[in-house]
Amino acid sequence: MQFLQANPLAGLDWPVRMLVTEEADSSVSIAWTDFAYVQRRYRIAGKDAQLNMASEVAAAIAHSTSK
């Protein structure tokens, strides 16, 4: 993966994990680590397009799961 090649320590937050929780009212919440945070944390440069795509994919997965 390009992010791991940019900084192998990014493997601490990769692969992306999503936490799905059900609330008392039966609503479902989905959370994951923001890719901009991962980018800053590991000082990943020159991968903005890839990180934006990863963010879009994660949001699409979360959206489709919460229906």
PEKAGI-V724968 format. One record per residue. N is the residue number from 1. RES is the residue in three letters. PHI is phi in degrees with one decimal (NA if undefined). PSI is psi in radians with two decimals (999 if undefined). Layout:
# PEKAGI-V724968
n/res/phi/psi
N/RES/PHI/PSI
N/RES/PHI/PSI
This chain:
# PEKAGI-V724968
n/res/phi/psi
1/MET/NA/2.46
2/GLN/-60.2/-0.60
3/PHE/-69.8/-0.64
4/LEU/-71.4/-0.56
5/GLN/-69.0/-0.61
6/ALA/-67.9/-0.66
7/ASN/-158.4/1.85
8/PRO/-55.6/-0.46
9/LEU/-65.6/-0.31
10/ALA/-61.2/-0.29
11/GLY/-61.4/-0.30
12/LEU/-65.8/-0.49
13/ASP/-114.9/0.24
14/TRP/-130.6/2.39
15/PRO/-72.2/2.82
16/VAL/-67.3/2.38
17/ARG/-114.9/2.51
18/MET/-118.0/2.38
19/LEU/-104.6/2.13
20/VAL/-111.5/2.19
21/THR/-128.2/2.59
22/GLU/-109.5/2.24
23/GLU/-84.0/2.95
24/ALA/-59.1/-0.53
25/ASP/-86.8/0.20
26/SER/73.6/0.10
27/SER/-74.3/2.72
28/VAL/-115.1/2.37
29/SER/-118.9/2.49
30/ILE/-127.5/2.28
31/ALA/-132.2/2.60
32/TRP/-154.3/2.85
33/THR/-73.8/2.27
34/ASP/-63.8/2.32
35/PHE/-66.4/-0.50
36/ALA/-63.6/-0.65
37/TYR/-63.9/-0.79
38/VAL/-60.9/-0.74
39/GLN/-60.7/-0.80
40/ARG/-67.6/-0.78
41/ARG/-57.6/-0.73
42/TYR/-105.0/0.17
43/ARG/50.3/0.91
44/ILE/-87.0/2.06
45/ALA/-111.8/2.65
46/GLY/74.6/0.31
47/LYS/-126.1/0.46
48/ASP/-58.2/-0.79
49/ALA/-62.2/-0.73
50/GLN/-67.9/-0.69
51/LEU/-68.7/-0.65
52/ASN/-63.7/-0.73
53/MET/-63.3/-0.76
54/ALA/-60.6/-0.71
55/SER/-63.3/-0.74
56/GLU/-65.0/-0.72
57/VAL/-64.4/-0.80
58/ALA/-61.8/-0.74
59/ALA/-64.4/-0.67
60/ALA/-65.9/-0.71
61/ILE/-62.9/-0.82
62/ALA/-61.9/-0.74
63/HIS/-63.7/-0.78
64/SER/-69.1/-0.51
65/THR/-76.2/-0.50
66/SER/-87.0/0.07
67/LYS/-80.4/999
